Amino acid sequence: MNNPRINIFLLPATNKNNKYIDLFSSSLKASDQNVHIYSLEQDNLVRVFPYLTSADQKGVKNIIHIHWPTVLYGSRFFLKSLFLLTKNFFLLCIFKYFYKIKIVWTVHNFYAHDYPHPIIDKMGQCMIRFFADLITVQQKSTLEAYSKKYPKKNIQFIPHGNFIDAYGPRVERDANLRKSFGFADDDIVLLSLGAIAPYKLNEKIIDVIDSASQIKFLICGKGTKEYIEQLKIHAAGNKKVVIREGFVPDEEIPRYLSIADYSVFYYDTSEMTSGGIIHSLSYGVPVITRDIPASEIISTDNGFLFKNQEGLRKILEDGQLRKKFDKNVVIDSIREYDRMGTAKKLIDLYRKLK
């Protein structure tokens, strides 16, 4: 007997900066032929209405699955943010209580990265938490903390899927690309790949990199011109730091990861889940990270942990980075979080929603 149809309205519908949403969506569809994903134009909740009125809804379970709350109220203008928040509050009321749509929220961050209106963000998170029939978190430590804080909510652990081969097969070290950045063969290269944004706190890494010999720091990715200029000023005169501005195409990501000895992550207190950490491990690159919730997957087999700048300085200065990690072991450390497996767990939770 086939399971009933599930319609999922995914917010955001896509993410042009990485493949997370696309992989999330495709793994759900591949796991169950009765799961259908719908993209809402401009991530506008109003676009849900035509699906509800133009199709036979008998036996159908409709779900709005939200990943980043700012999709419902994000704007650099305070009044526009407030307007969007108010509008979507009433829309969610209608969907939940009139159309009986289920609301699911995957929590990625404690609060929005670099969002200019923290009061709106706090209100928005409270709104979605209130409406949510299911909240999923991606760390075991966060599950425990959230369950204690919100004991009446249905909170479940669904790990962040890995990125093994998601951007193509792993590449052995690309010596030419490495040399193009001016790195010597015996340099230890630390990499920050992806969005160049304030929440990553790369300034704190730059500040401690000088005291470590033969260590270089490569920052690659896309960001605002204003912030990247600030970062360049912060790193001015530091020959150990290379900043390469510009979007790295998906097909180039394995090459960029191949030239790194480690990926390094500091992050501010907004960070809960790190796709960057999982991304690096998925391609055999060990990780140096501050002790954030996502770091629970880090062990002596795949990286190092630090608590503050002094902890990072100690790792950089005492020769630990000369340790040779087995790339296959690093990849195996994240292999259990395969996307098909996490998709099937999530679909089981979808079907249990009453």
C-alpha positions as CSV (number, residue, x, y, z in Angstrom):
1,M,0.0,0.0,0.0
2,N,1.4,3.4,-1.0
3,N,1.9,6.1,1.6
4,P,-0.3,9.2,1.2
5,R,1.0,12.1,-0.8
6,I,3.1,14.8,1.0
7,N,3.4,18.3,-0.5
8,I,6.3,20.2,0.8
9,F,6.6,24.0,0.4
10,L,10.2,24.6,1.0
11,L,11.5,28.0,2.2
12,P,13.8,29.1,0.9
13,A,13.2,27.3,-2.4
14,T,16.9,27.5,-3.3
15,N,20.2,28.9,-2.1
16,K,22.5,30.2,-4.8
17,N,25.5,30.3,-2.5
18,N,25.6,26.5,-1.8
19,K,23.9,23.2,-2.7
20,Y,22.3,22.5,0.7
21,I,18.7,23.2,-0.3
22,D,19.0,21.5,-3.7
23,L,20.5,18.4,-2.1
24,F,18.0,18.5,0.7
25,S,15.1,18.7,-1.9
26,S,16.5,16.0,-4.2
27,S,17.2,13.5,-1.4
28,L,13.6,13.9,-0.2
29,K,12.2,13.2,-3.6
30,A,14.5,10.3,-4.2
31,S,13.6,8.7,-0.9
32,D,9.8,8.6,-1.5
33,Q,7.9,8.9,-4.8
34,N,4.9,10.3,-2.9
35,V,6.9,13.3,-1.6
36,H,6.5,16.4,-3.8
37,I,8.5,19.5,-3.4
38,Y,7.1,22.9,-4.5
39,S,9.2,26.0,-5.0
40,L,7.4,29.3,-4.1
41,E,8.2,32.2,-6.4
42,Q,10.3,34.8,-4.5
43,D,9.7,32.6,-1.4
44,N,6.3,34.2,-1.0
45,L,3.9,32.4,1.2
46,V,0.9,33.7,-0.8
47,R,2.1,31.4,-3.6
48,V,0.9,28.4,-1.5
49,F,-2.8,29.3,-2.1
50,P,-3.0,28.2,-5.8
51,Y,-1.7,24.7,-4.8
52,L,-4.4,24.3,-2.2
53,T,-7.3,25.4,-4.4
54,S,-6.3,23.8,-7.7
55,A,-5.6,20.2,-6.7
56,D,-7.5,17.4,-5.0
57,Q,-6.5,17.6,-1.4
58,K,-8.1,14.4,-0.2
59,G,-5.6,12.4,1.9
60,V,-2.8,14.9,1.1
61,K,-0.5,16.2,3.9
62,N,0.7,19.7,3.2
63,I,3.8,20.9,4.9
64,I,5.6,24.3,5.0
65,H,9.2,23.5,5.8
66,I,11.3,26.6,6.8
67,H,15.1,26.5,7.1
68,W,16.2,30.1,7.7
69,P,13.5,32.3,9.3
70,T,14.7,35.5,7.7
71,V,13.2,34.3,4.4
72,L,9.9,35.5,5.9
73,Y,11.0,38.9,7.2
74,G,14.5,39.7,5.9
75,S,15.1,43.2,4.8
76,R,17.7,45.9,5.5
77,F,14.8,48.2,6.2
78,F,13.3,48.0,9.6
79,L,9.7,48.9,8.6
80,K,9.7,46.5,5.7
81,S,10.9,43.8,8.0
82,L,8.1,44.5,10.4
83,F,5.6,44.6,7.6
84,L,6.8,41.2,6.2
85,L,6.8,39.7,9.7
86,T,3.2,40.9,10.3
87,K,2.0,39.7,6.9
88,N,3.5,36.2,7.3
89,F,2.2,35.9,10.8
90,F,-1.4,36.1,9.5
91,L,-0.6,33.9,6.6
92,L,0.8,31.2,8.8
93,C,-2.3,31.5,11.0
94,I,-4.5,30.9,8.0
95,F,-2.5,28.0,6.8
96,K,-2.2,26.3,10.1
97,Y,-5.7,26.7,11.5
98,F,-7.9,27.0,8.4
99,Y,-6.0,24.7,5.9
100,K,-4.4,22.5,8.6
101,I,-1.0,22.8,7.0
102,K,1.8,21.5,9.2
103,I,4.8,23.8,9.9
104,V,8.3,22.4,10.2
105,W,11.4,24.4,11.1
106,T,15.0,23.2,10.8
107,V,17.0,25.4,13.1
108,H,20.4,26.3,11.6
109,N,21.5,29.2,13.8
110,F,20.9,30.7,17.2
111,Y,20.1,34.0,15.5
112,A,20.5,35.3,11.9
113,H,23.9,35.9,10.6
114,D,24.6,39.6,10.1
115,Y,21.0,40.6,10.1
116,P,20.6,44.3,11.0
117,H,17.4,44.0,13.1
118,P,17.9,41.6,16.0
119,I,14.6,42.5,17.6
120,I,12.7,41.6,14.4
121,D,14.8,38.4,14.2
122,K,13.9,37.4,17.8
123,M,10.2,38.1,17.1
124,G,10.4,36.1,13.9
125,Q,12.0,33.1,15.6
126,C,9.4,33.2,18.3
127,M,6.7,33.3,15.7
128,I,8.0,30.2,13.8
129,R,8.6,28.3,17.0
130,F,5.0,29.0,18.1
131,F,3.6,27.7,14.9
132,A,5.9,24.8,14.4
133,D,4.5,21.3,14.6
134,L,8.0,19.9,14.3
135,I,11.4,21.5,15.0
136,T,14.5,19.6,13.8
137,V,18.0,20.4,15.1
138,Q,21.2,19.1,13.6
139,Q,23.3,18.5,16.7
140,K,22.7,16.2,19.6
141,S,23.9,18.9,22.1
142,T,21.4,21.3,20.7
143,L,18.6,18.7,20.9
144,E,19.2,18.4,24.6
145,A,19.3,22.1,25.2
146,Y,16.3,22.9,23.1
147,S,14.2,20.1,24.6
148,K,14.8,21.5,28.1
149,K,14.1,25.0,27.0
150,Y,11.0,24.2,25.1
151,P,9.6,21.0,26.6
152,K,6.2,21.3,25.0
153,K,7.5,21.4,21.5
154,N,8.1,18.4,19.2
155,I,11.9,18.7,18.8
156,Q,13.9,16.0,16.9
157,F,17.5,15.4,15.9
158,I,18.0,15.1,12.1
159,P,21.7,15.5,11.3
160,H,23.0,17.7,8.5
161,G,23.7,15.5,5.5
162,N,27.2,15.2,4.3
163,F,28.6,16.6,1.0
164,I,30.6,13.5,-0.1
165,D,31.0,13.9,-3.9
166,A,28.2,16.5,-4.0
167,Y,30.5,18.9,-5.9
168,G,32.2,16.2,-7.9
169,P,34.9,13.7,-6.8
170,R,37.7,14.6,-4.4
171,V,40.8,16.0,-6.2
172,E,44.3,15.2,-5.2
173,R,46.4,18.3,-4.4
174,D,46.3,20.8,-7.3
175,A,49.9,22.0,-7.2
176,N,49.4,24.7,-9.8
177,L,46.4,26.2,-8.1
178,R,48.3,26.2,-4.8
179,K,51.3,27.9,-6.4
180,S,49.1,30.5,-8.0
181,F,48.4,31.8,-4.5
182,G,52.1,32.0,-3.7
183,F,52.2,29.1,-1.3
184,A,55.4,27.0,-0.9
185,D,55.3,23.2,-0.8
186,D,56.0,23.1,2.9
187,D,53.6,25.8,3.9
188,I,50.6,24.8,6.0
189,V,47.6,26.3,4.3
190,L,44.5,27.2,6.3
191,L,41.3,27.8,4.3
192,S,38.2,29.8,4.8
193,L,36.0,29.0,1.7
194,G,32.5,30.3,1.0
195,A,30.8,33.5,2.1
196,I,33.2,36.2,3.3
197,A,31.1,37.6,6.0
198,P,31.4,39.3,9.5
199,Y,29.9,36.3,11.4
200,K,32.9,34.1,10.5
201,L,35.2,36.4,12.5
202,N,38.2,35.8,10.2
203,E,39.7,38.9,11.8
204,K,40.4,36.9,14.9
205,I,42.2,34.3,12.9
206,I,44.3,36.9,11.1
207,D,45.3,38.4,14.4
208,V,46.9,35.2,15.6
209,I,48.4,33.9,12.4
210,D,51.5,36.0,12.4
211,S,53.2,34.2,15.3
212,A,53.1,30.8,13.6
213,S,55.9,29.9,11.1
214,Q,55.1,28.5,7.7
215,I,51.4,28.9,8.1
216,K,49.3,30.7,5.5
217,F,45.7,31.7,5.6
218,L,43.6,31.7,2.4
219,I,40.2,33.4,2.4
220,C,38.2,32.7,-0.8
221,G,34.6,33.6,-1.6
222,K,32.0,36.2,-2.2
223,G,31.0,39.0,0.1
224,T,30.0,42.7,0.1
225,K,32.6,45.1,-1.3
226,E,32.5,47.1,1.9
227,Y,33.2,44.2,4.2
228,I,35.9,42.6,2.0
229,E,37.6,46.0,1.9
230,Q,37.5,46.2,5.7
231,L,39.0,42.7,5.9
232,K,41.8,43.6,3.5
233,I,42.6,46.7,5.6
234,H,42.6,44.5,8.7
235,A,45.1,42.1,7.0
236,A,47.2,44.9,5.5
237,G,50.9,44.1,5.6
238,N,50.3,40.5,6.8
239,K,52.0,38.4,4.1
240,K,50.6,35.2,5.6
241,V,47.1,36.2,4.6
242,V,45.7,35.9,1.0
243,I,42.2,37.2,0.3
244,R,40.7,36.1,-3.1
245,E,37.4,37.8,-3.7
246,G,34.8,36.2,-6.0
247,F,32.3,33.4,-6.1
248,V,34.0,30.0,-6.4
249,P,32.0,27.9,-9.0
250,D,30.7,24.5,-7.7
251,E,32.9,22.6,-10.1
252,E,36.0,24.3,-8.7
253,I,35.3,23.6,-5.1
254,P,37.1,20.2,-5.0
255,R,40.2,21.9,-6.4
256,Y,40.2,24.6,-3.8
257,L,39.7,22.2,-1.0
258,S,42.6,20.1,-2.4
259,I,45.1,22.8,-1.8
260,A,44.2,23.2,1.9
261,D,45.9,21.4,4.8
262,Y,43.0,22.5,7.1
263,S,39.8,24.4,6.9
264,V,39.5,26.9,9.8
265,F,36.4,28.2,11.5
266,Y,36.0,30.8,14.3
267,Y,32.5,32.0,14.0
268,D,30.5,34.2,16.3
269,T,27.8,33.1,18.7
270,S,25.1,32.9,16.1
271,E,26.6,29.7,14.6
272,M,24.9,26.5,15.5
273,T,25.2,24.3,12.4
274,S,28.2,24.6,10.0
275,G,27.8,23.3,6.5
276,G,31.4,24.5,6.0
277,I,32.7,22.1,8.6
278,I,30.8,19.2,7.1
279,H,31.8,20.3,3.6
280,S,35.5,20.1,4.4
281,L,35.3,16.8,6.2
282,S,33.3,15.4,3.2
283,Y,36.3,16.1,1.0
284,G,39.0,14.8,3.4
285,V,40.1,18.2,4.7
286,P,40.6,18.2,8.5
287,V,39.1,21.0,10.5
288,I,40.3,23.6,13.1
289,T,37.2,25.1,14.7
290,R,36.1,27.0,17.7
291,D,34.0,24.9,20.1
292,I,30.5,25.6,18.7
293,P,27.6,23.1,18.7
294,A,28.6,21.8,15.2
295,S,32.0,20.9,16.5
296,E,30.6,17.8,18.3
297,I,31.6,15.8,15.1
298,I,35.2,16.8,15.5
299,S,37.6,14.2,17.1
300,T,41.3,13.5,17.1
301,D,40.7,11.7,13.8
302,N,39.5,14.7,11.8
303,G,40.7,18.0,13.4
304,F,41.3,20.3,16.4
305,L,39.1,22.3,18.7
306,F,39.8,25.6,20.4
307,K,37.8,27.9,22.7
308,N,39.4,31.3,22.1
309,Q,42.2,33.1,20.3
310,E,44.8,31.8,22.8
311,G,43.6,28.3,22.2
312,L,43.9,28.8,18.4
313,R,47.4,30.3,18.9
314,K,48.5,27.3,20.8
315,I,47.4,24.9,18.0
316,L,49.2,27.1,15.4
317,E,52.4,27.5,17.3
318,D,53.2,24.1,18.9
319,G,53.6,22.0,15.8
320,Q,50.3,20.1,16.0
321,L,49.4,21.0,12.5
322,R,52.3,18.9,11.1
323,K,50.2,15.9,12.0
324,K,49.2,13.9,8.9
325,F,45.5,13.1,8.8
326,D,44.3,10.1,6.7
327,K,41.9,11.7,4.2
328,N,39.8,8.5,4.0
329,V,39.4,8.5,7.7
330,V,38.4,12.1,7.7
331,I,35.7,11.4,5.1
332,D,34.6,8.3,7.0
333,S,34.0,10.4,10.1
334,I,31.1,12.1,8.3
335,R,29.9,9.2,6.1
336,E,27.2,8.0,8.5
337,Y,25.3,11.3,7.8
338,D,24.3,10.3,4.3
339,R,21.6,12.4,2.7
340,M,19.3,9.6,1.8
341,G,19.4,8.3,5.3
342,T,18.6,11.7,6.9
343,A,15.9,12.2,4.3
344,K,14.1,9.0,5.2
345,K,14.2,9.9,8.9
346,L,12.7,13.3,8.1
347,I,10.0,11.8,6.0
348,D,9.1,9.4,8.8
349,L,8.7,12.4,11.1
350,Y,6.6,14.2,8.4
351,R,4.2,11.2,8.3
352,K,3.8,11.1,12.1
353,L,2.6,14.7,12.2
354,K,-1.1,14.7,13.3
